[in-house]
Structure formats: structure tokens, C-alpha cells
Amino acid sequence: MSESGTHHTLGELFEQALGMEQKAAEMYGELTKLFSHVPEISQFWAELSRDEIQHKRLLEEAYKSLADEQLSSRLERSIWRSLVSVQDYLDKDLIGPIKNLDDAYEIAHQLEFYEINTIFKFLANEVVPTNDRRGLLLSTLQEHQDKLMNFNENFGDRAWRRGITCR
């Protein structure tokens, strides 16, 4: 994916971002299964998975609204490097090493506050053509991140999370 010297386009970024949202949704789906023995935790992961599907749908709508000239425009290399970094992270076995809820939380936290949201915010702020759609994208992202940030308040601290093992 990281061909040196190759210029990538905005359309390629959208296509990769859509795939990343799908992978994130699938990862949360796996966490739903791993913690199915704790219904409220399983529901939490299922909700995050649904959020990722919503993000994908919103990005698809934005992608379809752009003209071919926009989609074929060159992308800044720094944005593509961020994309490659996220792709490398998502290509790892993120589920295999998880032994308890704290492991799952840490992986989710890294994913949500990693460069994937840099890409999402770039697309929302710099590319999405209307203020309404931009606001919707950014507000859904913030709500999604807030769910993870409020995890301790809703479910328990790190010590508690470590006591909840995978199925």
C-alpha cells in the first residue's frame, strides 16, 4: 500500500477509510462475542460496532457526493502515511492477545484515539462539502469516543476490568 514516490488520491483515501471502518466494526463484533457472558459489556461492544457501521455509511454518503475531479485530486503524503499507519495497526491480530476486559479496552482506546480519527476528521473537515454533513460526521465521532471515555464511570476501573476474563 505504501508505494514510495506514488501519489495517492482522495478517492483512494475514502476507499481505504471505508475499509478501516468495516474492520473496526468487525473487531467490536468479535469483542461482543468474547464478552457475551457479561451482557452489559457485550451490549457496549455491540453498540460500538454499530457506531462504526454508521461512520462507514456517513463516509459512503460523503464519498458519493464528491465529483470525480475531487476524488482524483492528489492527497498530501502525511495523510497517506497516517492511513498506512492505521492500516498496519488494523492488520495485526488485535483479538488474539486479549485475555480480559482491560486488554480489550486498551485496544479499543488505542484504535479510537489513534490516527484513524485523524483520517476521519480530515475527511470531515477538509473534504465533506456541506456544513450539515460535516457536523453530523464530527458529532457522531465525538459521541462514539465519549462512550469509551465514560467506560470507567459506567462499568468500573482498570482493576475491575482485569477481573473480567474473556469467554
C-alpha positions in Angstrom: 0.0 0.0 0.0 2.9 2.4 0.7 4.4 2.7 -2.8 7.3 5.2 -2.4 7.0 8.1 -4.8 3.4 7.3 -5.8 0.8 10.0 -5.5 -2.4 8.8 -3.9 -5.8 10.3 -4.4 -8.6 11.4 -2.2 -10.7 8.7 -3.7 -8.2 6.1 -2.6 -8.2 7.6 0.9 -12.0 7.3 1.0 -11.9 3.7 -0.1 -9.3 2.7 2.5 -11.2 4.7 5.2 -14.3 2.8 4.4 -12.4 -0.5 4.8 -11.0 0.6 8.1 -14.4 1.5 9.5 -15.6 -2.0 8.4 -12.6 -3.6 10.2 -13.2 -1.7 13.3 -16.9 -2.8 13.3 -15.8 -6.4 12.9 -13.3 -6.1 15.8 -16.0 -4.7 18.0 -18.2 -7.6 16.9 -15.6 -10.0 18.0 -15.4 -8.3 21.4 -19.2 -8.7 21.6 -18.7 -12.4 21.4 -15.7 -12.6 23.7 -17.7 -10.9 26.5 -21.1 -12.4 25.8 -21.1 -13.9 29.3 -21.4 -10.3 30.6 -24.5 -8.9 28.9 -24.0 -5.2 29.6 -20.4 -5.4 28.4 -21.3 -7.4 25.3 -24.0 -4.8 24.6 -21.4 -2.0 24.9 -19.2 -3.6 22.3 -22.2 -4.2 20.0 -23.1 -0.5 20.2 -19.5 0.5 19.2 -19.7 -1.9 16.3 -23.0 -0.3 15.2 -21.4 3.1 15.5 -18.6 2.0 13.2 -21.1 0.9 10.6 -22.8 4.3 10.9 -19.4 6.0 10.4 -18.9 3.9 7.3 -22.4 4.8 6.0 -21.8 8.5 6.5 -18.4 8.3 4.8 -20.0 6.5 1.9 -22.6 9.3 1.5 -19.8 11.9 1.5 -17.8 9.9 -1.0 -20.7 9.6 -3.4 -21.4 13.3 -3.1 -18.0 14.3 -4.5 -17.2 15.0 -8.1 -14.7 12.8 -10.0 -12.3 15.7 -10.1 -12.3 15.9 -6.3 -11.8 12.2 -5.9 -8.9 12.1 -8.3 -7.1 15.0 -6.6 -3.7 14.3 -5.1 -3.5 13.6 -1.4 -0.9 15.0 0.9 1.7 12.4 1.8 1.3 13.0 5.5 -2.3 11.9 5.3 -1.4 8.8 3.4 1.3 8.0 5.9 -1.3 8.2 8.7 -3.5 5.9 6.7 -0.7 3.4 6.3 0.0 3.5 10.0 -3.7 2.8 10.9 -3.8 0.0 8.3 -0.7 -1.6 9.8 -2.3 -1.5 13.2 -5.7 -2.9 12.0 -3.9 -5.7 10.1 -2.4 -7.0 13.4 -4.1 -9.7 15.3 -5.9 -7.4 17.8 -8.2 -10.1 19.2 -5.8 -12.9 19.9 -3.8 -11.3 22.7 -7.0 -10.2 24.6 -7.2 -12.1 27.9 -9.5 -9.8 29.9 -11.7 -6.7 29.6 -8.8 -4.3 30.3 -6.9 -5.7 27.3 -10.0 -5.2 25.1 -10.5 -1.6 26.5 -6.9 -0.7 25.8 -7.0 -1.9 22.2 -10.3 -0.1 21.7 -8.9 3.1 23.3 -5.8 2.9 21.1 -8.0 2.4 18.0 -10.3 5.3 18.8 -7.7 7.8 19.7 -5.2 6.6 17.2 -4.7 8.1 13.7 -7.9 6.5 12.4 -9.8 9.5 13.8 -7.2 11.8 12.3 -8.2 10.5 8.9 -11.9 10.7 9.8 -11.5 14.3 11.0 -9.5 15.2 7.9 -12.3 13.9 5.6 -15.0 15.6 7.7 -13.2 19.0 8.0 -11.4 19.3 4.7 -13.4 17.3 2.2 -17.1 16.9 3.2 -18.9 19.5 1.1 -21.7 20.7 3.4 -21.7 22.0 7.0 -24.6 19.9 8.0 -22.9 16.7 6.9 -19.6 17.8 8.4 -21.3 18.5 11.7 -23.0 15.1 11.7 -19.8 13.3 11.0 -17.9 15.1 13.7 -20.7 14.8 16.3 -21.1 11.0 15.7 -17.3 10.6 16.1 -17.4 12.6 19.4 -20.3 10.6 20.7 -18.5 7.4 19.9 -15.3 8.5 21.6 -17.3 9.7 24.6 -18.7 6.2 25.1 -15.3 4.8 25.5 -14.1 7.7 27.7 -17.1 7.1 30.0 -16.4 3.4 30.3 -14.9 3.6 33.8 -17.9 5.5 35.1 -20.4 3.1 33.6 -18.6 -0.2 34.2 -15.6 0.0 36.5 -11.9 0.9 36.8 -8.8 -0.9 35.5 -8.6 -3.3 38.4 -12.3 -4.4 37.8 -11.7 -4.7 34.0 -8.8 -7.0 34.7 -11.1 -9.4 36.6 -13.4 -9.8 33.7 -11.9 -12.6 31.6 -12.8 -13.5 28.0 -15.2 -16.3 27.2 
